[in-house]
């Protein structure tokens, strides 16, 4: 559907991982040195993280990039 954000695997996985840890988007974004709105865009599938950011996010959750994507 045009105009609607698409939920991608990365966004779905980010949301699932965050909720499983019981943490807020602001907690993750502060650890990654990005803004909370930017992290929210990742979860909502409106923006894709760079390769470097994918590595940082995977490290934050203690998983591989492959598991994340």
N, C-alpha and C positions, 0 to 999 in steps of 0.2 A: 504494500500500500504506500502510495506516495505521501511524503510529509510525515509519516510515522517513523519513530526510531525503530531500527531493527535490533533485535536482541541477538547478539552473536555468541559463539561458544565462549570466547574470552570473557565477555560481560557476564554471562550466566555463571561461569566458573568463579569469577571474582566475587560476585554476590554470594554465591554458595559458600565459598571459603571464608569470607568475612563474617557471615552470619554464624557459621559453625564455630568460629573463634569468639563470637559474642562481642565484636568490636565495631566501632563506628567508622564511617568513611573518613572522618576527620583524624582518627588515630592513624590510619594507614597513610593518608596524604601527608601528615606531618612527618612520619617516618621516611617517606619517599621524597620529601622536600618539594612537593607539588601542592597546588591548591585543591581544596575539597571539591569545588565545582569541576575541575579537570578530572579528578578521580571518578566523580559521579558520571561524567560523560563516558569514561571507559566502561563502567558497569552497565550503562544504558545502551551501549553499542553505538553511540553517536560519534565516538572518536576512538581510534585504535592507538594503543601505546607503541612507542618506538621499540626497536629491538633492545636497546639499552634499558629502557623502562621495563620491558617484559622480564629481563634478567633480574632487575631490582625487585620487582613484584614477586617473582618466583622465589627469590632469596628470602623475602619477607615472610612468605608462607612456608618456607622450608620444603619446597617442591621443585621439580625441574620445569623448564620452560615448556617441554613437551606435555607435561601433565597439565600445565596451565592452559595451553591452547588446544 
